[in-house]
Amino acid sequence: MTFVAFLKRSLATAKIAVQRELEYRSNFVIDTLLQPSIVMVVEVLVWASVLSYSPKNVLGGFSQAHYISYALWGAFFSRIAANWMYEIFMSRDIETGSVNSILLRPISFFEYYLFQFMGYKFLCMASSFVVPISLFFLYPGTTQFSRLPLAIALCILHLCFTYFLSFSIVSLGFFLHKNRSLTTLKNISLWIFTGELFPLDLLPQSIKAIFIGLPFASGVYIPVAYLTGRVDISTVYQGFFSVSMGILVFSFSGWWLWRKGREIYTGIAA
């Protein structure tokens, strides 16, 4: 009975996010389709231009088709992996004291935003992948569609990691009061660490393995590289392991920061 109540509560919370996003349909279309499509076009043009100056249109051992495929999929995986909006919502609740009203509900602050976040992300995932999948049915390129389920599974696990990371940053708000700059710093860092800016296998050999071994690479680089044939399944398994370790680290840090922060929280603005 407890599990059923938990499931109903979780689904109801996820439904809040879905209804909120679909309430403003034009904004939803821009956010999930138009924005990543523009990024995709820019990325394709950039890599096509870069490869045109390379001998035989090859860079780092991969052809222009590989880079175009990476750019097409990377734009959409990066949109799914991002978590700045809900991190801002959560930080604002702590800054303004609105967290007090959430603490009185029959659901924890952690769960309240986790299931909203997941509901929103699954909606984005279902909508955003329409464009790259449609394009590759017209132009197969180097995409191996048989690998898509495992790539999506890694992306979903990375979403959990992203939320735990965000929860840890948000919990610092109890101590710093204003932690928006940390969110900005994190987003800029992830632009590089996830492989959204460029494929991580272009990094120098001395640091490439480190970047790919970090859990952040599982947000964009590893699933996209696996889809486009840049890496094999062993790298995906490595991604599952590193993300799982990252979840353990940030789940503990988030729990500790939240517990300590609640002890000193005054909720002055409530």
C-alpha positions in Angstrom: 0.0 0.0 0.0 2.9 2.4 0.8 4.5 1.7 -2.6 1.1 2.3 -4.4 0.8 5.7 -2.5 4.4 6.5 -3.5 3.7 5.7 -7.1 0.5 7.8 -7.3 2.3 10.7 -5.6 5.2 10.5 -8.0 3.0 10.3 -11.1 0.9 13.2 -9.9 4.0 15.3 -9.3 5.4 14.4 -12.8 2.0 15.4 -14.2 2.4 18.9 -12.8 5.5 19.5 -14.9 3.9 18.0 -18.1 0.8 20.2 -17.7 2.8 23.3 -17.0 5.0 22.7 -20.1 2.0 22.0 -22.4 0.1 25.0 -21.1 2.3 27.2 -23.2 2.6 25.2 -26.4 4.5 27.7 -28.4 7.2 27.9 -25.7 7.3 24.2 -25.5 7.9 23.8 -29.3 10.6 26.4 -29.2 12.3 24.8 -26.2 12.2 21.2 -27.3 12.3 21.5 -31.1 13.3 24.9 -32.5 16.1 25.6 -30.1 18.0 22.3 -30.5 17.3 22.4 -34.3 19.0 25.8 -34.6 22.0 24.5 -32.5 22.1 21.4 -34.7 22.2 23.5 -37.9 25.0 25.7 -36.5 27.0 22.6 -35.4 26.6 20.9 -38.8 27.8 24.1 -40.6 30.8 24.5 -38.2 32.0 20.9 -38.6 31.4 20.9 -42.3 33.6 24.1 -42.5 36.3 22.7 -40.3 36.5 19.4 -42.2 36.6 21.2 -45.5 40.1 22.4 -44.5 41.3 19.0 -43.4 43.1 16.5 -45.7 40.6 14.1 -47.2 37.9 15.6 -45.0 39.2 13.6 -42.0 39.8 14.8 -38.5 41.0 12.7 -35.6 40.5 9.6 -37.7 36.8 10.3 -38.4 35.1 11.5 -41.6 32.9 14.5 -42.2 29.8 12.1 -42.0 30.8 11.1 -38.5 31.0 14.7 -37.3 27.7 15.7 -38.9 26.1 12.7 -37.3 27.6 13.6 -33.9 26.4 17.2 -34.3 22.9 16.1 -35.2 22.5 13.8 -32.2 24.6 15.9 -29.8 22.3 18.9 -30.1 19.4 16.8 -28.9 21.1 14.7 -26.3 22.6 17.9 -24.8 19.0 19.3 -24.5 17.9 16.2 -22.7 20.9 16.2 -20.4 20.7 19.8 -19.3 19.3 20.8 -15.9 19.4 24.5 -15.3 15.7 25.3 -15.2 14.7 23.2 -12.2 17.9 24.0 -10.4 16.9 27.6 -10.6 13.4 26.8 -9.3 14.8 24.9 -6.4 17.4 27.6 -5.5 14.7 30.3 -5.7 12.5 28.4 -3.2 15.3 28.4 -0.7 16.3 32.0 -1.4 12.7 33.3 -1.0 11.6 31.0 1.8 9.0 29.3 -0.3 10.6 26.0 0.6 8.7 26.1 3.9 5.4 25.6 2.1 6.8 22.5 0.3 8.2 21.0 3.5 4.6 21.0 4.8 3.3 18.9 2.0 3.1 15.1 2.1 6.1 14.8 -0.1 9.8 15.8 0.4 11.4 18.7 -1.4 13.7 16.2 -3.1 10.9 14.1 -4.4 8.7 17.1 -5.3 11.3 18.4 -7.8 12.8 15.0 -8.8 9.5 13.7 -10.3 8.7 17.1 -11.9 12.1 17.1 -13.4 11.8 13.5 -14.7 8.3 14.2 -16.1 9.5 17.2 -17.9 12.6 15.4 -19.3 10.6 12.4 -20.5 8.3 14.8 -22.3 11.3 16.5 -23.9 12.9 13.2 -24.8 9.7 12.0 -26.6 9.4 15.3 -28.5 13.1 16.2 -29.2 14.1 12.9 -30.8 11.6 13.3 -33.6 13.9 15.6 -35.6 17.2 13.6 -35.6 15.4 10.3 -36.1 13.4 11.7 -39.1 16.6 13.2 -40.6 18.5 9.9 -40.4 15.7 7.9 -42.0 16.2 10.2 -44.9 20.0 10.3 -44.6 21.2 7.3 -42.6 24.8 8.7 -42.2 26.7 6.8 -39.6 23.9 6.3 -37.0 23.4 2.7 -35.8 19.8 2.7 -34.7 20.2 -0.7 -33.0 22.3 1.1 -30.4 19.7 3.7 -29.6 17.9 1.8 -26.7 21.2 1.5 -24.7 22.2 5.1 -25.5 18.8 6.3 -24.1 19.2 4.1 -21.0 22.5 5.7 -20.3 21.0 9.1 -20.9 18.2 8.3 -18.4 20.7 7.2 -15.7 22.7 10.4 -16.4 19.5 12.4 -15.7 19.4 10.9 -12.2 23.0 11.9 -11.7 22.3 15.4 -13.0 19.5 15.8 -10.5 21.7 14.6 -7.6 24.4 17.1 -8.7 21.8 19.9 -8.9 20.4 19.0 -5.5 23.8 19.3 -3.9 24.4 22.7 -5.5 20.9 23.8 -4.5 21.5 22.7 -0.9 24.5 25.0 -0.8 22.0 27.8 -0.9 21.4 27.3 2.8 24.9 28.4 3.5 25.6 30.8 0.6 22.0 32.3 0.3 22.8 33.2 -3.3 24.2 30.3 -5.4 23.1 31.2 -8.9 26.7 31.8 -9.9 27.5 28.1 -9.1 24.7 27.0 -11.5 26.2 29.2 -14.2 29.7 27.9 -13.6 28.4 24.3 -13.6 26.5 24.8 -16.9 29.6 26.3 -18.6 31.8 23.5 -17.3 29.3 20.8 -18.5 29.3 22.4 -22.0 32.9 21.1 -22.3 32.8 18.0 -19.9 29.8 16.4 -21.5 31.2 16.6 -25.0 28.5 19.1 -26.2 31.1 21.6 -27.5 33.2 19.1 -29.3 33.7 15.3 -29.3 35.9 14.4 -26.4 38.1 12.1 -28.4 39.7 15.2 -30.0 41.3 16.0 -26.7 45.0 15.4 -26.1 45.8 11.8 -25.3 47.1 12.8 -21.8 43.7 14.0 -20.6 41.2 12.3 -23.0 40.8 9.2 -20.9 40.1 11.3 -17.8 37.4 13.3 -19.5 35.7 10.3 -20.9 36.0 8.4 -17.6 34.1 11.1 -15.7 30.3 10.7 -15.3 29.6 14.0 -17.2 30.7 12.4 -20.5 27.6 10.1 -20.3 25.3 13.1 -20.9 26.3 13.6 -24.5 29.6 12.2 -25.7 29.3 8.5 -24.8 25.7 7.9 -26.0 26.2 10.0 -29.1 29.6 8.4 -29.8 28.2 5.0 -29.3 25.3 5.8 -31.7 27.6 7.1 -34.4 30.2 4.3 -34.1 33.0 6.3 -32.5 33.2 4.0 -29.4 32.2 0.4 -28.7 30.0 -1.0 -25.9 32.9 -1.2 -23.4 32.9 2.6 -23.2 29.1 2.5 -22.6 29.6 0.1 -19.7 32.3 2.4 -18.3 29.8 5.2 -18.6 27.2 3.3 -16.6 29.8 2.6 -13.9 31.1 6.1 -13.6 27.5 7.6 -13.5 26.5 5.1 -10.8 29.6 6.2 -8.8 28.7 9.8 -9.4 25.2 9.2 -8.1 26.5 7.7 -4.9 28.9 10.6 -4.3 26.4 13.3 -4.9 23.5 11.6 -3.2 25.5 11.5 0.0 26.8 15.1 -0.4 23.3 16.3 -1.2 21.8 14.5 1.8 24.5 15.9 4.1 24.3 19.4 2.8 20.5 19.4 3.0 20.5 18.1 6.6 23.1 20.6 7.8 21.5 23.4 5.9 18.1 22.7 7.4 19.6 23.1 10.9 20.7 26.7 10.2 17.9 27.7 7.9 15.7 30.5 9.1 13.4 31.1 6.1 13.5 34.9 6.7 11.8 35.7 3.4 9.0 33.2 3.9 
